[in-house]
């Protein structure tokens, strides 16, 4: 179980750190290069 995805602790601690930059990167790319195929990303209100 622990060796499945590089260790539970590593993936659990790294997940929040990876999701935020990824969301910001996708949001920046969408604002810079809007694609008619993709719906607008959900913005936190």
Protein Blocks (a to p, Z undefined) as FASTA:
>chain_A
ZZmnopjklmmmmmmmmmmmmmmmmmmmmmmmccfkbccddddZZ
